[in-house]
Amino acid sequence: MKDRVRAAPGQKIHRYTGIIECADCHSVCTARTRKLPQGGRRVEYICNTYHRYGKEYCTTHLIREEVLDDLVYKELLRVKKMAHANWEAIDALAKDWAAQKFNAERQIDRLQERISVLKNEVEQILMERIRDKAHADIYDVMLQKRDEAIQSAEQQINEYRDAQASIEARKESMRPGIDLLDAITSEGSVSDAHLRMFVNKVYLHEQDGKLSVEFVLNADFQTHLDLYDQNGELTDVCNDLGYLRSLAPV
C-alpha cells in the first residue's frame, strides 16, 4: 500500500510527510517551518492531534527534521557496515569451499559408486525374494535398509553440489544492496528518494520528556535500540528487539 502524501496547492511536501506518525494517538505528524531568531528557518514535526486540539489530547512529540536526517544517516552507515561484514563472511566461505572442491568431488565419486553397489544389491535381493517367497518379509527389511542408504547418499551428493551454487547466489543477491548503500552514504546525506527507499514508517513516542523514534525499514535489516542523551550522543546499544528505535533529544 502506498502512502498518500497531501499538501495544499503551492505548498512544499516535506521529507517525512506521509511516513511519520505519532505512536501514542496514531495521528499523522505535521511539518511546520519555524523562523529562527538568528535568521534562517528549520522544519519541525509535531503530533497533529496536539497541533489541533492541545495538550489535553496528546503531547507535542516535537522533533527537528535535521535530527531525523542525522539518525537515518547514522543508521545507513550502521547497516552498510553490517552488510559489508556479511559480504566478507560469505566471501570467506566461498573461498573455503573452492579450496575443498577437489575433496568434495572425490567424495561425490565415492557416493556415486556406493549408490551403484546398493542398486545392484537391490536387484539381487529382489531376485532372491521371488525365489524365496516364504521369507519375503526378511527381504523387505533388507530392501528398505538399502533404499534408505541410497536416499542418504543421494542427499549428500545434492548437498555437495548445491553448496557452491548457494554461496554464489547469496553473494549475487547481496551485491546490489551493498552497492546501493555505498552510493547513498558516499553522498554524505540522504536524498528524498533514498529516504523513502530505506524508511517505510517513522513512529514518535513521548514519555517522561523523552522522545523515541522508531524506524520501520523497507528491508529485513538487523534491528536494535539506540539510546541517546539530550546532546544527541549515543550512549547505549541493545540488539534484537524486533524493531528499530532510537532515542533522540526532544
C-alpha positions as CSV (number, residue, x, y, z in Angstrom):
1,M,0.0,0.0,0.0
2,K,1.4,3.4,-1.0
3,D,1.3,6.4,1.3
4,R,-0.8,9.3,0.1
5,V,1.1,12.5,0.7
6,R,-1.2,15.5,0.7
7,A,-0.3,19.2,0.6
8,A,-2.2,22.4,-0.2
9,P,-1.7,23.8,-3.7
10,G,1.7,25.6,-3.9
11,Q,2.9,24.2,-0.6
12,K,6.0,22.1,-0.3
13,I,5.8,18.4,0.6
14,H,8.3,17.9,3.4
15,R,10.7,14.9,3.5
16,Y,8.9,12.9,6.2
17,T,5.3,13.8,5.2
18,G,3.2,10.7,4.9
19,I,5.7,8.4,6.7
20,I,5.9,10.0,10.2
21,E,3.2,9.3,12.8
22,C,2.5,9.7,16.5
23,A,2.8,6.3,18.1
24,D,0.7,7.4,21.1
25,C,-2.5,8.7,19.4
26,H,-1.8,7.3,15.9
27,S,-2.3,10.7,14.3
28,V,0.0,11.8,11.5
29,C,2.7,14.3,12.4
30,T,2.5,17.7,10.8
31,A,5.5,19.6,9.4
32,R,5.9,23.2,10.3
33,T,8.6,25.7,9.4
34,R,9.9,27.9,12.2
35,K,11.8,31.1,11.7
36,L,15.0,31.3,13.8
37,P,15.9,34.4,15.8
38,Q,19.4,34.4,14.2
39,G,17.9,34.1,10.8
40,G,17.0,31.2,8.6
41,R,14.4,28.5,9.0
42,R,14.1,25.0,10.3
43,V,11.5,22.3,9.7
44,E,9.9,20.6,12.7
45,Y,7.4,17.8,13.0
46,I,4.7,17.6,15.7
47,C,1.7,15.4,16.5
48,N,-1.3,16.7,14.6
49,T,-3.6,15.9,17.4
50,Y,-1.6,18.2,19.7
51,H,-1.4,20.8,17.0
52,R,-5.2,20.9,16.5
53,Y,-6.6,20.2,20.0
54,G,-3.8,20.9,22.5
55,K,-2.0,19.1,25.4
56,E,-5.3,17.7,26.8
57,Y,-5.3,15.1,24.0
58,C,-1.7,14.4,23.3
59,T,1.9,15.7,23.7
60,T,3.9,17.6,21.1
61,H,6.2,14.8,20.0
62,L,8.3,17.6,18.6
63,I,11.4,16.6,16.6
64,R,13.5,18.6,14.2
65,E,13.9,17.4,10.6
66,E,17.7,17.7,11.0
67,V,17.7,15.3,13.9
68,L,15.7,12.7,11.9
69,D,18.1,13.1,9.0
70,D,21.0,12.5,11.3
71,L,19.5,9.4,12.8
72,V,18.6,8.0,9.3
73,Y,22.1,8.6,8.0
74,K,23.7,7.0,11.1
75,E,21.5,4.0,10.6
76,L,22.5,3.8,7.0
77,L,26.2,3.8,8.0
78,R,25.5,1.0,10.5
79,V,23.5,-1.1,8.0
80,K,26.3,-0.6,5.5
81,K,28.9,-1.8,8.0
82,M,26.8,-4.9,8.7
83,A,26.2,-5.6,5.0
84,H,30.0,-5.4,4.3
85,A,30.7,-7.8,7.3
86,N,28.1,-10.2,5.9
87,W,29.7,-10.0,2.4
88,E,33.1,-10.7,3.8
89,A,31.8,-13.7,5.7
90,I,30.1,-15.2,2.7
91,D,33.2,-14.5,0.5
92,A,35.4,-16.3,3.0
93,L,33.0,-19.2,2.9
94,A,33.2,-19.3,-0.9
95,K,37.0,-19.3,-0.8
96,D,36.9,-22.2,1.8
97,W,34.6,-24.1,-0.5
98,A,36.8,-23.5,-3.5
99,A,39.8,-24.9,-1.6
100,Q,37.8,-28.0,-0.6
101,K,36.3,-28.5,-4.1
102,F,38.6,-31.3,-5.1
103,N,37.9,-33.3,-1.9
104,A,34.2,-32.7,-2.4
105,E,34.3,-34.0,-6.0
106,R,36.2,-37.1,-4.8
107,Q,33.5,-37.7,-2.1
108,I,30.8,-37.4,-4.7
109,D,32.5,-40.0,-6.8
110,R,32.7,-42.4,-3.8
111,L,29.0,-41.8,-3.0
112,Q,28.0,-42.5,-6.6
113,E,30.0,-45.7,-6.5
114,R,28.2,-46.6,-3.3
115,I,24.8,-45.9,-4.9
116,S,25.7,-48.2,-7.8
117,V,26.7,-51.0,-5.4
118,L,23.5,-50.6,-3.4
119,K,21.3,-50.7,-6.5
120,N,23.0,-53.9,-7.6
121,E,22.3,-55.4,-4.2
122,V,18.6,-54.3,-4.5
123,E,18.3,-56.2,-7.8
124,Q,19.9,-59.3,-6.3
125,I,17.6,-59.2,-3.2
126,L,14.5,-58.8,-5.4
127,M,15.5,-61.9,-7.3
128,E,16.1,-63.8,-4.1
129,R,12.7,-62.7,-2.7
130,I,11.0,-64.0,-5.9
131,R,12.6,-67.4,-5.4
132,D,12.1,-67.5,-1.6
133,K,8.6,-66.1,-1.1
134,A,8.3,-67.7,2.3
135,H,10.8,-65.3,3.7
136,A,9.6,-62.2,1.8
137,D,9.4,-60.1,5.0
138,I,13.1,-60.6,5.6
139,Y,14.0,-59.4,2.1
140,D,11.6,-56.5,2.5
141,V,13.7,-55.3,5.5
142,M,16.9,-55.7,3.5
143,L,15.4,-53.7,0.7
144,Q,14.2,-50.9,3.0
145,K,17.7,-50.5,4.5
146,R,19.3,-50.2,1.1
147,D,16.7,-47.8,-0.1
148,E,17.4,-45.6,2.9
149,A,21.2,-45.8,2.3
150,I,20.6,-44.8,-1.4
151,Q,18.5,-41.8,-0.4
152,S,21.1,-40.7,2.2
153,A,23.9,-40.9,-0.4
154,E,21.9,-39.0,-2.9
155,Q,21.1,-36.3,-0.4
156,Q,24.8,-35.9,0.4
157,I,25.6,-35.6,-3.3
158,N,22.9,-32.9,-3.7
159,E,24.3,-31.0,-0.6
160,Y,27.8,-31.0,-2.1
161,R,26.6,-29.9,-5.5
162,D,24.2,-27.2,-4.1
163,A,26.7,-25.7,-1.6
164,Q,28.7,-23.7,-4.1
165,A,25.7,-22.6,-6.1
166,S,24.0,-21.5,-2.9
167,I,27.1,-19.5,-1.8
168,E,27.4,-17.8,-5.2
169,A,23.7,-17.0,-5.2
170,R,23.9,-15.4,-1.8
171,K,26.8,-13.3,-2.9
172,E,25.0,-12.2,-6.1
173,S,21.9,-11.2,-4.2
174,M,23.8,-9.2,-1.6
175,R,25.9,-7.2,-4.1
176,P,23.2,-4.7,-5.4
177,G,22.2,-3.8,-1.8
178,I,25.8,-3.2,-0.8
179,D,26.4,-1.1,-3.9
180,L,23.3,1.0,-3.2
181,L,24.3,1.6,0.4
182,D,27.8,2.6,-0.7
183,A,26.4,5.0,-3.2
184,I,23.9,6.6,-0.7
185,T,26.4,7.1,2.1
186,S,29.1,8.4,-0.2
187,E,26.9,11.5,-0.7
188,G,27.2,12.4,3.0
189,S,23.4,12.9,3.3
190,V,20.2,11.0,2.3
191,S,18.1,12.3,-0.6
192,D,14.3,12.3,-0.5
193,A,14.2,9.4,-2.9
194,H,16.7,7.3,-0.9
195,L,14.9,8.2,2.3
196,R,11.6,6.7,1.1
197,M,13.5,3.7,-0.4
198,F,15.1,3.0,3.0
199,V,12.4,4.0,5.5
200,N,8.8,2.8,5.4
201,K,7.5,4.5,8.6
202,V,8.7,6.7,11.4
203,Y,6.8,6.5,14.7
204,L,7.3,9.1,17.5
205,H,6.6,8.1,21.1
206,E,7.0,10.6,24.0
207,Q,7.3,9.6,27.7
208,D,8.8,11.5,30.7
209,G,10.0,14.3,28.5
210,K,12.0,11.9,26.2
211,L,11.2,11.2,22.6
212,S,11.8,7.8,21.0
213,V,11.9,7.4,17.3
214,E,11.0,4.1,15.8
215,F,12.1,3.5,12.2
216,V,10.3,0.7,10.2
217,L,12.6,-0.1,7.4
218,N,11.8,-1.3,3.9
219,A,14.1,-4.3,4.2
220,D,14.9,-7.1,6.7
221,F,17.8,-5.4,8.4
222,Q,19.2,-6.2,11.9
223,T,17.2,-4.3,14.5
224,H,18.4,-2.7,17.7
225,L,17.7,0.1,20.2
226,D,20.0,3.1,20.2
227,L,19.9,5.3,23.3
228,Y,20.8,9.0,23.0
229,D,21.4,11.7,25.7
230,Q,20.0,15.2,25.4
231,N,23.0,16.3,23.4
232,G,22.3,13.6,20.7
233,E,25.2,11.5,21.7
234,L,24.9,7.7,21.5
235,T,25.0,6.2,25.0
236,D,24.0,2.5,24.6
237,V,23.0,-0.1,22.0
238,C,20.8,-3.2,22.6
239,N,20.3,-5.7,19.8
240,D,17.5,-8.0,18.6
241,L,14.4,-6.1,19.9
242,G,12.3,-6.9,16.8
243,Y,12.1,-3.3,15.8
244,L,14.4,-0.3,15.2
245,R,14.1,2.5,17.8
246,S,16.4,5.4,18.5
247,L,16.0,7.8,21.5
248,A,16.6,11.3,20.3
249,P,16.7,14.7,22.1
250,V,13.3,16.5,22.0
